[in-house]
């Protein structure tokens, strides 16, 4: 697909995309920011200093079935999940390994309130939708660094090439989070934390192969040295997928369409050094180099009657190359015996993309985005009077693009300065809550004030928790939307430097219940979002009044729904997790190119996950996923007068199973089967997803 075609597809897509207890002593020490530290793992003999710190991102307290009870990102410091009204899910390293999920998109696919859409096989563009809103309204962070892509057309995060090796935990915050995290956190935040090395030197080698000529290799090591003062975690990964059909038979016709291929090399590194008992330094890096080949789209004659000119699959491949780096350094200081905790960070993110059409005489399209972030935040522990958090951030976002593919060459940047504050406390250990406010000043689209309040009420002696939250959010226009134009004698598409930020007001309320000594828990949350100033395609003048087009703030939307869960852990070696989400999203004000329906947001979604340690060292897991039908786009433009949702996507049901057996302390063997029933489904419509696949491998370590 050419760049111009890519833009046209994006322009069609964009208008529719709105869419138990922890140790009390631990919480007494937990007045730390998201990357700060408390000592929860080192034995008393490890240091003469009782306040010696380890990363708060790895503060851990779990239920008997291994479920995490401490969230760091919901309040930017460790807090019990039950003591804050924010709806949060926590995915642990153990869960990722047990289910053998190798990519971030696979991990998130079963999470409530989320829809993960991949335009083809592994390596294809992957969008994450949360609570019926657009994918660019979800902020993704890696070790405290914002990693949404500044070179992306909408500024969204693309999970296509993000592997899970080296990930220690993932926290998913649902609902508007701009009060703490600023722009792009309208729908929620996905906060990823790398594994922290601890203890002795622990090397690992993993080799895996299977369907679609898949061959994966991982080598890594974690541990601590120099009296446990230097912590290290290093993972190097290579994954290759040789051939996945991603064009449905109904669109292939009689033509020969090649499969897609992907090659990914990634590194995930986390280093830390405890300079003194209350001062430490940290450095993290996530590096990716990938090459994705996929069937091109050409303008030609359809293979079936009525024969007409349209965009059709071609018999050659286009190629996308990505070089990505996310680097962040931190300095953390804990003062006054842990009563005041602060951290300063400096981070850099870069995405360098190269697109080349497989058509003859094509020239590469080069575009890159970068971000520099400087941040500081500090937390004051007021004891019985709660905790106060204050912070400040500066962002410098950059976009550079050549003039290939019909786009104007640009080199632009924008700056954002922000400050925020939060108070968190409780009354009689019954009423808990946190409230925050934030001010963002952007050099292009102005100033925004956002807020959030999230109370939780514990009803004594019942195991019942009432939760609620409300807040505002905003999403700034991307650099490409602001500055990049596509001139054409047949009508130009023009960037609009006067675009304003999209705005959201959202709230939710829910109830959770625990029974049978916390082995059974269930709950439900109702939510609603109202979005204003949505960016859509509109007229920019010219002959006939709409000869040229641009982007304007014109539309409004509403999403609401229910997220529910049931967890049962009858034994320590057996647990069941059932999630159900109902979502309804509508455009309440829209342009002539749209409809009231919003594409790629299914109404219903079920997931059922089982983990069973059958015997010692033998673990089995299964994942069932049902996604109902949805409205979608016409991939190749074959339907006359098609608006944003003229195609219906068909629901699907998949089953994945995985098992691993630890032969001895050095060798573990494993196997898994994905899409066990071999369902042939498309998500999104026009992009075939992989059928039944089997994989097996082994892990060496000690």
C-alpha positions in Angstrom: 0.0 0.0 0.0 1.4 3.4 -1.0 1.8 6.2 1.5 -1.1 8.0 -0.1 -3.3 4.9 0.2 -2.1 4.5 3.8 -3.2 8.1 4.6 -6.6 7.6 2.9 -7.1 4.4 4.9 -6.2 6.4 8.1 -8.6 9.2 7.2 -11.4 6.6 6.9 -10.4 5.0 10.1 -9.9 8.0 12.2 -13.4 9.4 12.3 -14.8 6.2 13.6 -12.2 5.4 16.3 -13.7 6.9 19.4 -13.6 4.1 20.1 -6.8 -10.3 50.3 -4.6 -7.8 51.8 -1.1 -6.7 51.8 1.2 -6.4 54.7 0.5 -3.3 56.8 4.2 -2.7 57.3 4.6 -2.6 53.6 2.0 0.1 53.1 3.6 2.1 55.9 6.8 2.3 53.9 5.0 2.8 50.5 5.0 6.6 50.2 7.0 6.4 47.1 6.6 7.5 43.5 6.2 5.1 40.6 9.9 4.5 40.2 10.8 4.9 43.9 11.9 2.2 46.4 11.1 0.3 49.5 12.7 -2.7 51.0 10.4 -5.7 50.7 12.6 -8.4 49.4 16.1 -8.1 50.9 16.7 -10.1 54.2 17.6 -8.1 57.3 21.2 -9.2 57.0 21.6 -7.7 53.5 22.3 -4.3 54.8 22.8 -2.5 58.1 20.4 0.2 56.9 16.7 -0.7 57.6 15.5 1.7 54.9 17.6 0.3 52.1 15.5 0.6 48.9 14.5 -1.5 46.1 12.2 -0.5 43.2 8.7 0.2 44.1 7.7 -1.0 40.7 8.4 -4.4 42.1 6.7 -4.0 45.4 4.7 -7.2 45.6 1.9 -8.7 47.6 -0.1 -11.5 46.2 -3.1 -13.7 46.9 -2.6 -17.5 47.2 -3.2 -17.9 43.5 -0.5 -15.3 42.7 -2.7 -12.3 41.9 -1.1 -9.0 42.6 -2.6 -6.7 45.3 -0.3 -3.7 44.9 -0.6 -1.1 42.2 2.1 1.5 41.5 0.7 3.4 38.5 -2.8 4.2 39.8 -1.4 6.7 42.3 2.2 6.9 41.2 3.3 5.2 44.3 2.5 1.7 45.8 -1.0 1.4 47.1 -3.4 -1.6 47.6 -5.7 -2.2 44.6 -8.6 -2.3 47.1 -7.8 1.1 48.5 -8.3 3.2 45.4 -11.4 3.7 43.2 -9.5 3.3 39.9 -10.3 0.2 37.8 -7.0 -1.5 37.4 -5.7 -4.9 36.1 -2.3 -6.2 36.9 -0.5 -8.8 34.7 2.5 -10.4 36.3 5.6 -11.9 34.7 4.5 -15.4 35.9 1.1 -15.0 34.1 2.9 -14.1 30.9 5.2 -17.0 31.1 2.5 -19.5 32.1 0.4 -18.6 29.1 3.5 -18.3 26.8 2.4 -15.0 25.3 5.3 -13.7 23.2 3.9 -10.3 22.2 2.2 -7.5 24.1 -0.8 -7.6 21.9 -1.4 -11.3 22.8 -1.2 -10.4 26.5 -3.7 -7.6 26.3 -6.2 -9.4 24.1 -8.1 -10.9 27.0 -8.2 -7.9 29.3 -11.6 -6.5 30.1 -12.7 -3.3 28.4 -10.1 -3.6 25.7 -10.2 -4.6 22.0 -6.9 -5.4 20.3 -6.9 -5.2 16.5 -4.1 -6.4 14.3 -4.1 -5.7 10.6 -2.7 -9.1 9.5 -0.3 -11.6 11.0 2.5 -11.0 13.6 4.2 -7.7 12.9 1.2 -6.0 11.4 -0.1 -2.6 12.7 -1.7 -3.3 16.0 -4.2 -0.9 17.7 -5.5 -1.0 21.3 -9.0 0.3 21.9 -10.1 0.9 25.5 -13.7 1.4 26.7 -15.0 2.3 23.2 -12.6 5.1 22.5 -9.9 5.6 19.8 -6.5 3.9 20.0 -4.7 7.2 20.2 -6.5 8.0 23.4 -4.6 5.3 25.3 -1.3 6.3 26.8 1.4 3.6 27.0 4.5 3.9 29.3 7.6 1.8 29.5 9.6 2.1 32.8 8.2 5.6 33.3 8.8 6.8 29.7 5.8 7.7 27.5 6.1 5.6 24.3 3.2 6.6 22.1 4.7 7.1 18.6 5.1 10.8 17.6 5.5 9.8 14.0 2.2 7.9 13.9 -0.6 9.5 12.0 -2.8 9.9 15.1 0.0 9.7 17.7 -1.1 6.2 18.9 1.1 3.4 20.2 1.5 0.6 17.8 2.0 -2.7 19.6 3.0 -4.6 16.5 6.7 -5.2 17.3 6.6 -5.2 21.1 7.8 -8.5 22.6 7.3 -9.6 26.2 10.8 -10.9 27.1 12.1 -8.9 30.1 8.6 -7.5 31.1 8.1 -7.8 34.9 4.5 -6.5 35.1 1.9 -4.7 33.2 -0.7 -2.4 34.9 -3.8 -1.4 32.9 -5.7 1.7 34.3 -9.1 2.1 32.8 -10.9 5.5 32.7 -9.5 9.0 32.1 -6.1 9.4 33.7 -5.0 12.8 32.3 -5.1 14.2 35.9 -1.8 12.4 36.5 -0.5 11.4 33.1 -1.6 14.3 30.8 -2.3 14.1 27.1 -3.3 10.8 25.4 -4.5 9.3 28.7 -8.2 10.0 27.9 -9.3 6.4 27.9 -6.6 5.0 30.2 -3.0 4.0 30.7 -1.0 0.9 30.0 2.1 1.0 32.3 4.9 -1.6 31.5 7.7 -2.3 33.9 10.9 -4.3 33.2 12.1 -7.1 35.3 14.4 -6.1 38.1 17.4 -8.3 38.8 17.8 -9.6 42.3 19.8 -12.4 44.0 22.3 -14.6 42.4 23.3 -14.6 38.7 20.4 -16.4 36.8 21.0 -17.0 33.1 18.3 -18.1 30.7 18.3 -19.5 27.1 15.0 -20.2 25.3 14.6 -21.8 21.9 11.2 -22.2 20.2 9.8 -23.2 16.9 6.5 -24.0 15.3 3.9 -23.2 12.7 4.3 -20.5 10.0 8.1 -21.2 9.9 8.4 -19.6 13.4 11.8 -19.7 15.0 12.3 -17.7 18.2 15.4 -17.4 20.4 16.0 -15.6 23.7 19.1 -15.2 25.9 19.1 -13.3 29.1 20.4 -12.9 32.6 19.2 -11.3 35.9 20.8 -10.9 39.3 22.6 -8.6 41.6 26.3 -8.0 42.4 28.6 -6.0 44.6 26.7 -6.8 47.8 23.3 -6.6 46.1 24.0 -2.9 45.3 24.1 -3.4 41.5 21.0 -4.8 39.9 20.8 -6.0 36.3 18.3 -7.6 33.9 19.3 -8.1 30.3 17.2 -9.9 27.6 18.0 -10.3 24.0 15.4 -11.7 21.7 15.0 -12.7 18.0 11.7 -13.8 16.6 11.0 -14.8 12.9 7.7 -15.7 11.3 8.1 -17.1 7.8 4.7 -16.9 6.2 1.2 -16.1 7.4 -1.7 -15.6 5.0 -3.4 -12.3 5.9 -5.7 -11.7 2.9 -9.0 -13.7 3.1 -9.9 -16.0 0.2 -12.9 -13.9 -0.6 -10.5 -11.0 -1.5 -7.8 -13.0 -3.2 -9.9 -14.0 -6.2 -7.9 -16.0 -8.7 -4.8 -14.0 -8.1 -1.7 -15.2 -6.3 -1.2 -13.1 -3.1 2.0 -13.6 -1.0 2.0 -14.3 2.7 3.3 -11.8 5.3 6.6 -12.3 7.0 8.2 -10.7 10.1 11.6 -10.5 11.6 12.2 -8.9 15.0 15.3 -8.3 17.1 14.7 -6.8 20.5 16.7 -6.0 23.7 15.2 -5.1 27.1 17.7 -3.9 29.7 17.3 -2.6 33.2 20.3 -1.6 35.4 20.3 -0.1 38.9 22.9 0.9 41.4 22.3 1.7 45.1 24.8 4.4 45.8 23.8 4.7 49.5 21.0 3.2 51.6 18.7 6.0 50.5 20.0 7.1 47.1 20.0 5.0 43.9 20.4 5.4 40.1 18.6 3.5 37.4 18.9 3.0 33.6 16.4 1.2 31.3 16.5 0.6 27.6 14.1 -1.1 25.2 15.5 -1.5 21.7 13.8 -2.9 18.6 14.8 -3.5 15.0 12.2 -5.2 12.7 11.3 -5.9 9.1 7.7 -6.6 8.2 6.8 -7.8 4.6 3.1 -8.0 3.6 0.9 -8.1 0.5 0.7 -4.8 -1.3 -2.5 -3.1 -2.5 -2.7 -2.0 -6.1 -5.3 -0.2 -8.2 -6.7 -2.7 -10.6 -9.6 -4.7 -11.9 -11.6 -6.9 -9.6 -11.5 -10.6 -10.4 -15.3 -11.2 -10.0 -18.3 -9.6 -11.6 -19.3 -6.9 -11.8 -15.8 -6.1 -13.0 -14.6 -2.6 -12.0 -11.5 -0.7 -11.0 -10.8 -0.8 -7.2 -7.9 -1.4 -4.8 -7.1 -5.1 -4.9 -4.4 -7.3 -3.3 -1.3 -7.3 -5.4 1.1 -10.2 -6.1 4.1 -8.5 -4.5 5.0 -7.3 -1.0 5.5 -4.0 0.6 8.1 -3.6 3.4 8.1 -1.7 6.7 11.4 -1.3 8.6 11.4 0.0 12.1 14.2 1.0 14.4 12.9 1.9 17.9 14.7 2.9 21.1 13.2 3.8 24.5 15.9 4.9 27.0 15.4 6.4 30.5 17.7 7.3 33.4 16.6 8.0 36.9 18.0 9.3 40.2 16.0 8.5 43.4 16.4 10.0 46.9 14.5 9.0 50.0 14.8 11.5 52.8 13.7 11.9 56.5 13.5 8.2 57.1 11.2 7.7 54.1 8.9 10.5 54.8 9.8 12.4 51.6 10.6 10.5 48.5 11.6 12.0 45.1 12.8 11.0 41.7 14.1 12.8 38.7 14.2 11.2 35.3 15.5 11.9 31.8 14.1 9.9 28.9 14.4 9.6 25.1 12.2 7.8 22.6 12.8 7.5 18.9 10.9 5.7 16.1 12.7 5.6 12.7 10.4 4.1 10.0 11.2 3.2 6.4 8.3 2.2 4.1 9.0 0.8 0.6 6.3 -0.3 -1.9 7.0 -3.5 -3.8 5.9 -1.8 -7.0 8.5 -1.0 -9.7 10.3 2.4 -9.5 9.2 3.0 -5.9 11.2 5.2 -3.7 11.3 4.8 0.1 9.2 6.9 2.4 11.2 7.9 5.5 9.6 9.3 8.6 10.7 9.4 12.2 9.5 10.6 15.5 11.2 11.4 18.7 10.5 12.5 22.3 12.6 13.9 25.1 11.1 13.9 28.5 12.4 15.5 31.8 10.3 14.7 34.9 10.4 15.1 38.6 7.9 14.1 41.3 8.0 13.8 45.1 5.8 12.2 47.7 5.4 13.4 51.2 4.1 10.9 53.8 2.0 12.7 56.4 1.3 9.6 58.4 -2.3 9.4 59.6 -3.1 12.5 57.5 -2.4 10.8 54.1 0.1 11.4 51.4 0.7 14.4 49.1 2.3 14.0 45.6 3.6 16.8 43.4 5.4 16.6 40.1 6.4 18.4 36.9 7.2 17.3 33.4 8.6 18.7 30.1 8.1 17.0 26.7 9.7 17.9 23.4 8.1 15.9 20.5 9.6 15.8 17.0 8.6 14.6 13.6 10.7 14.4 10.4 9.3 13.2 7.1 10.6 13.2 3.5 8.4 14.1 0.5 8.1 10.6 -0.9 4.6 9.1 -1.4 3.0 12.5 -2.1 3.5 14.0 1.4 5.2 17.4 2.0 8.6 17.2 3.6 8.4 18.4 7.2 10.6 18.8 10.3 8.4 20.0 13.1 8.3 19.9 16.9 6.1 20.9 19.8 6.8 21.4 23.5 4.6 20.7 26.6 5.2 21.8 30.2 3.1 20.3 32.9 2.6 20.3 36.7 0.4 18.1 38.8 -0.6 17.4 42.4 -2.5 14.6 44.3 -3.8 14.0 47.7 -4.4 10.4 49.0 -5.8 9.4 52.4 -8.4 7.3 54.3 -10.9 7.7 57.1 -11.1 4.9 59.8 -9.9 2.4 57.2 -13.3 2.5 55.7 -13.3 5.4 53.2 -10.2 5.5 51.0 -9.5 7.9 48.1 -7.2 9.9 45.9 -7.8 13.1 44.0 -5.5 14.8 41.6 -5.3 17.8 39.3 -2.9 18.7 36.4 -2.1 21.7 34.2 -0.6 21.2 30.7 0.7 24.0 28.5 1.4 23.1 24.9 3.2 25.3 22.4 0.7 24.6 19.7 -2.7 23.6 21.0 -2.9 25.6 24.2 -3.5 24.9 27.9 -5.5 22.1 29.5 -6.6 21.5 33.1 -7.6 18.0 34.0 -8.6 16.2 37.2 -9.6 12.9 38.7 -11.1 11.6 41.9 -11.3 7.9 42.9 -12.8 6.9 46.2 -13.3 3.4 47.6 -15.5 2.3 50.5 -14.9 -0.8 52.5 -18.0 -2.1 54.3 -16.5 -3.7 57.5 -17.0 -7.4 58.1 -18.6 -8.1 54.7 -15.7 -8.3 52.2 -17.7 -5.7 50.1 -15.9 -2.8 48.4 -17.7 0.0 46.6 -15.6 1.9 44.1 -16.1 5.0 41.9 -14.1 7.4 39.9 -14.6 10.4 37.7 -12.3 12.6 35.8 -11.5 14.5 32.6 -9.0 13.9 29.9 -7.6 15.4 26.7 -5.8 14.2 23.6 -3.6 16.6 21.6 -3.5 16.4 17.8 -0.5 14.6 16.4 2.3 16.3 14.6 1.3 14.8 11.3 -2.3 16.0 11.7 -1.0 19.5 12.4 1.7 19.9 9.8 1.7 17.2 7.0 -0.1 17.8 3.8 -0.7 15.7 0.7 -1.0 18.0 -2.3 -2.7 16.6 -5.5 -4.2 18.1 -8.7 -7.3 16.1 -7.9 -7.8 17.7 -4.5 -5.3 18.1 -1.7 -5.4 16.9 1.9 -4.0 19.7 4.1 -2.6 19.6 7.6 -4.3 21.9 10.1 -2.0 23.7 12.5 -5.0 25.2 14.3 -6.4 21.9 15.5 -7.4 21.8 19.2 -7.2 18.9 21.6 -10.0 16.4 22.0 -11.8 16.5 25.4 -13.4 13.7 27.5 -15.4 13.6 30.7 -15.7 10.1 32.1 -16.9 8.3 35.3 -17.5 4.8 36.6 -18.9 3.0 39.6 -18.7 -0.5 40.7 -18.9 -3.1 43.4 -16.5 -6.0 44.4 -17.2 -8.9 46.7 -14.8 -11.3 48.4 -15.9 -14.7 49.8 -14.4 -17.9 51.3 -11.3 -16.4 52.7 -10.7 -14.4 49.5 -10.6 -17.5 47.3 -13.7 -16.2 45.5 -14.1 -12.7 44.3 -16.4 -11.1 41.8 -17.5 -7.6 40.7 -18.9 -5.3 38.1 -18.2 -1.7 37.0 -20.4 0.6 35.0 -18.7 3.3 33.0 -19.6 6.2 30.7 -17.5 8.6 28.6 -18.5 11.8 26.7 -16.0 13.0 24.1 -16.0 16.5 22.5 -13.9 18.3 19.9 -13.3 15.0 18.1 -11.0 15.4 15.1 -12.6 14.5 11.7 -12.1 15.1 8.0 -13.8 18.3 6.7 -13.7 20.7 3.8 -10.8 23.1 3.2 -12.2 25.0 0.3 -11.3 25.1 -3.4 -13.5 24.6 -6.5 -17.0 23.3 -5.6 -16.4 24.2 -1.9 -14.8 21.0 -0.9 -12.1 20.4 -3.5 -9.5 20.2 -0.7 -10.0 18.5 2.6 -8.4 18.9 6.0 -9.0 17.9 9.6 -11.4 19.9 11.9 -12.7 19.7 15.5 -16.3 18.9 14.8 -17.7 15.6 16.2 -18.9 14.3 19.5 -19.3 10.8 20.9 -20.5 8.8 23.8 -19.4 5.4 25.1 -20.8 3.4 28.0 -20.7 -0.2 29.2 -20.1 -2.8 31.9 -17.0 -4.7 32.9 -17.4 -7.7 35.2 -15.2 -10.4 36.6 -15.3 -13.7 38.6 -12.2 -15.2 40.1 -12.1 -18.6 41.9 -9.0 -20.2 43.4 -10.2 -23.4 45.1 -6.6 -24.4 45.7 -3.2 -22.8 45.5 -2.4 -24.8 42.3 -5.7 -24.1 40.5 -7.5 -20.9 39.6 -10.2 -19.7 37.2 -10.7 -16.2 35.8 -13.8 -15.1 33.9 -14.2 -11.6 32.4 -17.1 -10.1 30.5 -17.3 -6.7 28.9 -20.3 -5.0 27.3 -19.6 -1.8 25.3 -21.9 0.6 23.4 -20.3 3.5 21.5 -22.1 6.1 19.4 -21.1 9.2 17.4 -23.6 11.8 18.7 -22.5 14.4 16.2 -20.7 13.5 13.0 -19.8 14.5 9.5 -21.3 13.3 6.2 -18.4 10.8 5.9 -19.4 9.1 9.1 -22.4 7.3 10.7 -23.6 7.0 14.2 -21.9 3.6 14.5 -18.3 3.4 15.6 -16.0 0.8 13.9 -14.0 -1.9 15.5 -15.7 -1.8 18.9 -17.5 -5.1 19.6 -20.6 -5.1 21.9 -19.6 -8.2 23.8 -16.4 -9.8 24.9 -15.8 -12.9 27.1 -12.5 -14.4 28.3 -12.0 -17.4 30.5 -8.5 -18.2 31.7 -7.6 -21.4 33.7 -4.3 -22.2 35.4 -3.7 -25.7 36.8 -0.5 -27.1 38.3 -1.4 -30.7 37.6 1.6 -32.2 39.4 4.7 -30.7 40.8 6.6 -28.9 38.0 3.8 -29.5 35.4 1.6 -26.5 34.7 -1.3 -26.3 32.2 -3.2 -23.2 31.2 -6.0 -22.5 28.8 -7.5 -19.2 27.4 -10.9 -18.9 25.8 -11.8 -15.7 24.0 -15.2 -14.7 22.4 -15.6 -11.4 20.6 -19.0 -10.5 19.2 -19.6 -8.8 15.8 -18.8 -5.1 15.1 -19.0 -2.5 12.4 -15.9 -1.9 10.3 -14.4 -0.3 7.2 -14.3 -1.4 3.6 -10.6 -2.4 3.3 -10.3 -2.1 -0.5 -13.0 0.5 -1.2 -15.2 -1.8 -3.3 -18.5 -0.7 -1.8 -20.0 2.4 -3.4 -20.9 5.3 -1.0 -19.4 3.4 2.0 -19.3 5.5 5.1 -17.2 4.7 8.1 -19.1 1.6 9.2 -20.7 0.0 6.1 -19.1 -3.4 6.7 -20.1 -5.9 9.4 -17.3 -7.9 11.2 -18.3 -11.4 12.3 -17.6 -12.5 15.8 -15.2 -15.3 16.6 -14.3 -17.7 19.4 -10.7 -19.0 20.0 -9.1 -21.4 22.4 -5.4 -21.4 23.3 -3.7 -24.0 25.5 -0.2 -24.1 26.9 1.8 -26.5 29.1 5.3 -26.5 30.6 7.2 -29.2 32.5 10.3 -28.5 34.6 12.5 -31.6 34.1 15.1 -30.5 36.6 16.6 -27.2 37.9 18.3 -26.6 34.5 15.8 -27.7 31.8 12.1 -26.8 31.2 10.2 -28.0 28.1 7.0 -26.5 26.9 4.4 -26.5 24.2 1.3 -24.5 23.2 -1.4 -24.5 20.6 -3.1 -21.3 19.5 -6.6 -21.0 17.8 -7.1 -24.7 18.6 -10.4 -24.9 16.7 -8.8 -23.3 13.6 -11.3 -20.5 13.3 -10.9 -18.5 10.1 -11.7 -15.0 11.3 -10.9 -11.4 10.3 -10.1 -8.7 12.8 -10.3 -6.1 11.4 -12.4 -7.0 8.4 -10.3 -7.7 5.4 -7.3 -9.0 7.4 -7.2 -12.7 8.0 -5.8 -13.8 11.4 -3.6 -16.9 11.8 -5.4 -20.3 11.9 -4.5 -23.2 14.1 -0.8 -23.1 15.1 1.4 -25.2 17.4 4.7 -24.3 19.0 7.2 -26.1 21.2 10.6 -25.4 22.8 12.8 -25.6 25.8 14.4 -23.3 28.4 17.8 -23.6 29.9 18.7 -21.9 33.1 19.7 -22.3 36.8 
